[in-house]
Amino acid sequence: MKKMLMGILFVMGLFAGSALAAGDIAAGQAKAAVCSACHGADGIAVIPGYPNLKGQNEQYIVSSIKAYKDKQRNGGLAAIMQAQASMLSDTDIANLAAYYSSLK
């Protein structure tokens, strides 16, 4: 019984994790218009020193934006990203991450 319960919890955790990470690529593309000023229309940065987002790991993008939003990232140009991230909902963040990670 205990093994079955653990198995069920494990499977539920897998589905919950994928549901949290799943964003809407089209909505992310629409939201990315503001991001393109620094990170490029195709996710390749147009300003030296700014990171490329094209093909970046989805979960990394989510955690990075949330870290800026929560003011846990403070170096370099963090003030710019903190201001941008503060205007994003969790859904916006997931959508942006889905969009940029989908670019190959």
BAFI-3210 file (N, C-alpha, C; in Angstrom, 3 decimals, decimal comma, padded with zeros to 6 digits):
// residues 104
n [1|2|3|4|5|6|7|8|9|10|11|12|13|14|15|16|17|18|19|20|21|22|23|24|25|26|27|28|29|30|31|32|33|34|35|36|37|38|39|40|41|42|43|44|45|46|47|48|49|50|51|52|53|54|55|56|57|58|59|60|61|62|63|64|65|66|67|68|69|70|71|72|73|74|75|76|77|78|79|80|81|82|83|84|85|86|87|88|89|90|91|92|93|94|95|96|97|98|99|100|101|102|103|104]
n.u [000,829|001,921|003,933|002,388|001,033|003,203|004,015|001,810|001,883|004,342|003,842|001,836|003,340|005,045|003,241|002,334|004,665|005,219|002,973|003,288|005,484|004,663|004,110|002,451|003,428|002,787|001,556|003,711|005,459|004,111|004,256|006,949|007,772|008,608|010,910|012,569|013,948|016,359|017,170|016,902|014,948|014,887|015,764|018,470|020,817|021,050|022,616|025,837|026,885|024,389|022,301|021,759|018,627|017,489|016,652|017,300|017,187|013,990|013,098|015,226|014,972|012,522|013,178|015,179|013,896|012,017|013,743|014,807|012,427|011,833|013,888|016,266|018,407|020,981|023,144|025,114|023,104|020,771|018,761|017,289|016,173|014,770|012,770|011,400|010,625|008,970|006,546|005,461|003,287|003,024|002,082|002,733|005,520|005,946|004,995|006,763|009,139|008,524|008,311|010,923|012,536|011,653|012,730|014,973]
n.v [-001,196|001,236|001,571|001,845|004,242|006,010|005,793|006,895|009,524|010,288|010,219|012,168|014,378|014,589|015,353|017,769|019,294|019,525|020,893|023,326|024,325|024,658|026,922|029,337|029,578|031,338|033,473|034,230|035,123|037,402|038,945|039,353|041,540|043,891|042,934|042,530|044,846|044,869|042,176|041,303|040,719|038,131|036,781|036,926|038,847|042,357|044,218|044,504|042,435|041,841|039,056|036,300|034,951|033,108|029,785|029,164|027,366|026,574|026,461|027,744|030,347|031,050|030,895|032,824|035,251|035,410|035,682|038,213|039,665|039,258|040,636|039,312|039,122|041,292|042,414|044,226|045,179|044,863|046,505|047,418|045,028|044,224|046,163|045,640|042,951|043,212|043,916|041,665|038,866|035,569|033,903|035,367|035,206|032,435|032,124|033,738|032,345|029,884|030,691|031,794|029,559|027,879|028,753|027,944]
n.w [000,000|000,812|-001,132|-003,405|-002,882|-002,797|-005,436|-006,782|-005,794|-006,869|-009,659|-009,806|-009,058|-011,263|-013,282|-012,205|-012,186|-014,946|-015,747|-014,476|-015,790|-018,355|-020,826|-022,928|-026,123|-028,261|-026,895|-025,368|-027,365|-028,239|-025,921|-025,770|-027,197|-025,871|-024,651|-026,792|-027,414|-026,046|-025,962|-028,522|-031,507|-032,354|-030,179|-029,906|-028,430|-028,929|-027,819|-026,567|-023,867|-022,897|-022,269|-024,536|-025,337|-026,949|-027,418|-024,814|-021,706|-020,518|-017,790|-016,575|-017,557|-016,398|-013,615|-013,504|-014,273|-012,225|-010,068|-010,556|-010,325|-007,640|-006,543|-006,037|-007,648|-008,179|-009,499|-011,985|-014,574|-013,195|-012,126|-014,299|-015,281|-012,996|-012,863|-015,259|-014,854|-012,653|-013,666|-014,722|-014,701|-013,191|-015,186|-017,487|-017,306|-017,569|-020,173|-021,669|-021,184|-022,375|-025,025|-025,683|-025,169|-027,112|-029,459|-031,960]
ca.u [000,000|002,808|004,601|001,398|000,815|004,398|003,961|000,777|002,415|005,404|003,222|001,180|004,406|005,506|002,247|002,312|005,863|005,086|001,917|003,840|006,474|004,075|003,632|001,875|004,482|002,258|001,382|005,067|005,993|003,466|004,755|008,392|008,065|009,384|012,204|013,382|014,777|017,694|017,487|016,749|013,669|015,036|016,348|019,912|020,978|021,544|023,502|026,887|026,733|023,051|022,261|020,906|017,553|017,113|016,988|017,688|016,373|012,744|013,079|016,234|014,384|011,515|013,823|015,919|012,969|011,452|014,788|014,804|011,170|011,937|015,082|017,327|019,527|021,260|024,352|025,100|021,922|019,627|017,687|016,449|015,407|013,836|011,627|010,643|010,058|007,918|005,287|005,065|002,616|003,621|001,683|003,580|006,872|005,907|004,814|008,033|010,096|008,145|008,636|012,371|013,127|011,216|013,513|016,147]
ca.v [000,000|002,393|001,713|002,339|005,645|006,727|005,819|007,860|010,854|010,545|010,528|013,469|015,371|014,766|016,141|019,117|019,975|019,871|021,890|024,602|024,789|024,824|028,250|029,530|030,141|032,491|034,574|034,666|035,886|038,717|039,659|039,552|042,764|044,784|042,290|042,549|046,050|044,513|040,769|041,040|040,185|036,680|036,238|037,150|040,186|043,387|045,066|043,696|042,228|041,346|037,620|035,737|034,136|032,109|028,400|029,000|026,425|027,192|026,622|028,746|031,663|031,283|031,175|034,082|036,385|035,482|036,203|039,671|040,189|039,204|041,419|038,430|039,408|042,704|042,867|044,822|045,886|044,263|047,481|047,421|043,779|044,220|046,989|044,911|041,741|043,569|044,086|040,379|037,866|034,237|033,407|036,070|034,647|031,097|032,288|034,214|031,243|028,920|031,275|031,867|028,213|027,208|029,255|027,080]
ca.w [000,000|000,896|-002,423|-004,357|-002,548|-003,236|-006,900|-007,172|-005,498|-007,834|-010,948|-009,663|-009,065|-012,640|-013,998|-011,648|-012,661|-016,357|-015,875|-014,047|-016,747|-019,677|-021,152|-024,253|-026,969|-029,006|-025,945|-025,018|-028,493|-028,199|-024,749|-025,934|-027,945|-025,000|-024,410|-028,011|-027,457|-025,537|-026,216|-029,946|-031,978|-032,508|-028,950|-029,906|-027,882|-029,826|-027,027|-025,932|-022,426|-022,597|-022,602|-025,583|-024,760|-027,952|-027,105|-023,405|-020,941|-020,063|-016,326|-016,230|-017,825|-015,352|-012,327|-013,624|-014,236|-010,871|-009,181|-010,752|-009,780|-006,178|-006,212|-005,580|-008,546|-007,967|-010,165|-013,315|-015,050|-012,509|-011,903|-015,503|-015,305|-011,870|-013,251|-016,281|-014,254|-011,695|-014,402|-015,287|-013,863|-013,330|-016,500|-018,454|-017,189|-018,170|-021,610|-022,217|-021,105|-023,400|-026,328|-025,931|-025,194|-028,345|-030,592|-032,229]
c.u [000,870|003,509|003,638|001,143|002,001|004,421|002,963|001,269|003,507|004,826|002,523|002,202|004,943|004,540|002,201|003,508|005,751|003,995|002,427|004,779|005,867|003,540|003,088|002,890|003,993|002,068|002,741|005,686|005,402|004,022|006,224|008,751|008,921|010,796|013,148|014,270|016,209|018,127|017,281|015,420|013,699|015,669|017,864|020,128|021,588|022,517|024,556|026,683|025,356|022,974|021,342|019,864|017,115|017,600|017,401|016,721|015,174|012,733|014,100|015,683|013,367|012,193|014,591|014,992|012,366|012,475|014,909|013,567|011,218|013,159|016,183|018,559|019,753|022,474|024,084|023,871|020,635|018,474|016,737|015,563|014,416|012,587|010,761|009,922|008,911|006,550|004,750|004,358|003,353|003,283|002,519|004,984|006,931|005,788|006,096|009,072|009,802|008,533|010,144|013,013|012,743|012,038|014,753|017,028]
c.v [001,256|002,640|002,286|003,834|006,495|006,847|006,844|009,284|011,251|010,959|011,882|014,596|015,629|015,632|017,576|019,909|020,382|020,911|023,264|025,181|025,120|026,237|028,264|030,264|031,390|033,703|035,126|035,510|037,299|039,563|040,058|040,824|043,734|044,235|042,450|043,782|045,755|043,106|040,359|040,408|038,674|036,026|036,325|038,615|041,149|044,331|044,176|043,619|041,747|039,884|037,297|034,858|033,012|030,723|028,149|028,037|027,143|027,453|027,653|030,152|032,010|031,674|032,491|035,287|036,530|036,024|037,723|040,285|040,261|039,952|040,573|038,550|040,905|043,235|043,583|045,644|045,367|045,244|047,536|046,183|043,698|045,015|046,265|043,710|042,061|043,706|042,774|039,496|036,541|033,632|034,063|035,461|033,269|031,186|032,768|033,101|030,195|029,420|031,228|030,485|027,463|027,629|028,393|027,689]
c.w [000,000|-000,444|-003,463|-004,121|-003,013|-004,760|-007,410|-006,941|-006,491|-009,184|-010,893|-009,683|-010,453|-013,431|-013,489|-012,141|-014,108|-016,563|-015,472|-015,084|-018,097|-019,856|-022,569|-025,122|-027,700|-028,096|-025,514|-026,114|-028,502|-027,056|-024,912|-026,689|-027,126|-024,797|-025,601|-028,113|-026,999|-025,947|-027,666|-030,304|-032,112|-031,278|-028,889|-029,534|-028,891|-029,120|-026,370|-024,415|-022,009|-023,025|-023,781|-024,909|-025,692|-027,535|-025,664|-022,710|-020,325|-018,559|-015,863|-016,451|-016,745|-014,042|-012,364|-013,524|-012,841|-009,874|-009,335|-010,112|-008,257|-005,646|-005,580|-006,463|-008,511|-008,724|-011,472|-013,632|-014,399|-012,328|-013,100|-015,528|-014,147|-012,219|-014,279|-015,673|-013,302|-012,362|-014,959|-014,269|-014,019|-014,688|-017,599|-018,482|-017,852|-019,688|-022,279|-022,258|-022,175|-024,781|-026,593|-025,978|-026,472|-029,567|-030,765|-033,271]
res [m|k|k|m|l|m|g|i|l|f|v|m|g|l|f|a|g|s|a|l|a|a|g|d|i|a|a|g|q|a|k|a|a|v|c|s|a|c|h|g|a|d|g|i|a|v|i|p|g|y|p|n|l|k|g|q|n|e|q|y|i|v|s|s|i|k|a|y|k|d|k|q|r|n|g|g|l|a|a|i|m|q|a|q|a|s|m|l|s|d|t|d|i|a|n|l|a|a|y|y|s|s|l|k]
***
